[in-house]
Amino acid sequence: MKEQALGKCELCGRSPLATTVHHLTPREKGGALLPTALLCKACHRQIHALYTNSDLVLLDLTTLDNLRRDSQIAAYLKWISRQPPGSEPKLRKSKHVRGGR
């Protein structure tokens, strides 16, 4: 994840904070030249903790709107939007992402 200058997270809306480039369609799934979003580290890590790259494509979570509508991401966004911009909460990859199904 390459960090950018201080800005606003396009997913949770918190600012000012460092953002990273998130490929909305994972690069390994053909998204290298497709749209990206600038996300804070917390949101970027949460997406990849909940979903594999294959999941993101299969569940059509390849737009910011679709990510916001996803029930797991929506619950997270409701919580993180109330956190201070500098906070980087600890997270644990879901059992699904860890391979435990």
N, C-alpha and C positions, 0 to 999 in steps of 0.2 A: 504494500500500500504506500503510495507516494503521497506525502503530506503537502498541502498547499498553504497559502497564506491564510491569515485569519479571515473567516467569512461566516456565512450562515448555512447551516445544514439544510439541504433541500428536502429532507424527509421529516425531521422533527421541528425544524424552524428555530432551534436555539442559535444564539450568536452572542458575541463573537467567539469563535473557536476554530481550531485547526480542522481542515476538512481533507478528505481523501477522495480519490476518484474511484467510483464504483461503476463497473460495466453492468448496465441494466440487463443485458444478455451476456452471460459469462463468456469470456474470451474463448475458452475451450469448447464452447457450444456455438461458435461462429460470431461472437459479438465484438471482436477486436475493433471493427470500424463502425459499429452501431452506437447509438446514444449512450452517454454516461451521465452520472449525477455526482455532485459534490456532497458527500455525507460526512458527518462527524465520525470519529473513530468508534464511538459507542454504538451508533446505529449500524455502521458497516459491519462491525463484529457481530452484532445481534442477528442480522440477516443471515450471515454465514454460520452462526451457531444453531439457527433453527432449520435451515434448509441447505441441502447439497446443491451444487450447480445444476444438476439434472432436475431437481425439484423446482428450482426457480423457473426453468423453461417449461416443464410439464404442467405446473400449476399456473402458468402465464403471469408470473410475478416479475415481468420484465419492463414494467412502467412504474413510475412513482405512484400514480393513482391506484394501480392494482396492489402494490405493496401496502398502501394506506388502508385499503379495503380488507386485506387479509386479517382474520380475527386475531391471530397471534401477534402480528406486527402492530395492529391497532391497539391492543392492550398494552404492549410495550411503549408505544408512542404516547399514550395517555399518561403513563408513569414518567417517562424520560423528559417529557416537555416541562415537567414541574421541577426538574433537577437543575442545579446551576450549570452554566456552560462548561466549566472546567472539570466537572465530575466524570470519571470514567468507571462506571460500575463493574464489579466483577461479574463474570458470566460463566456459564457452563454449557458446553455444547449439548444439544438435545441427544437423547439416547439414539434417535433415528440417525442423526449426523455422525455420531460416534460408531455407528454400525450395529447397534444392538437391536434395532427394530422393535 
